[in-house]
Amino acid sequence: MAQPNSSKVTLVLSVLISLVLGIVVGSFIPKIETAIQEKKEAKLLAQKQAEAEEQLKQDRVLAKDEFTIKMPAGWAEVPAMPSTSATVMFVKEVVTNETLQKINFKSYYAVTYDTLNKRGLAGYVTYLKGTLQKLLLGIRFISDKTEKIGGLEARVMEAEVTQKGADFKVLIVVIKGTGEDVWTISFNTGKDTWDTYKDAFYSIARGFQLKTSEKTPDAKK
């Protein structure tokens, strides 16, 4: 019986091996592509995180459609709390107060838009204080003064309140636009860190600038 030509056997084996390898490798292609994509996404995320960390080392300005406000180093915009146009948190804050640690609190400030509803600034502040006293039982307003911020009439108030067993100090700045718009900037921190942050809070508030007071902002309500 004639023996198969060795070169033909080698060719057939090569084809079979190639087919088998092709099937095996082919089955891994989707996994390889997924791994490559995940690696790219991980690298991109790492780059963004590195850029964000670098930015946190610098003082910046948060620019929204309606206003600009300072963001000191270590502070960053976070998802806006309900009814606010912007929320900025001291993400790099090292909280040493045990009570604040338990409730995962970090100092923050928020910007809120509202309308005067023909109350004028004084009437709006009276309304705001009454609302806060209903929502935050025991809140104590310890100072209240009038000044100009960005050329606009403003009221600057300091208050203290105890919530969840923790003592807080609050700076509330209400700024009247040229129309019926009114903006409130509220700064919240632990009472024991107030003296550390007080000057920065006042500087941020006094640096608040409306881009235009004639445009009605699409603020979150």
Secondary structure, 3 states (H helix, E strand, C coil): CCCCCHHHHHHHHHHHHHHHHHHHHHHHHHHHHHHHHHHHHHHHHHHHHHHHHHHCCCCEEEECCCEEEEECCCCEEECCCCCCCEEEECCCCCCCCHHHHHCCCCCEEEEEEEECCCCHHHHHHHHHHHHHHHHCCCCEEEEEEEEEECCEEEEEEEEEEEECCEEEEEEEEEEECCCCEEEEEEEEEEHHHHHHHHHHHHHHHHCCEECCCCCCCCCCC
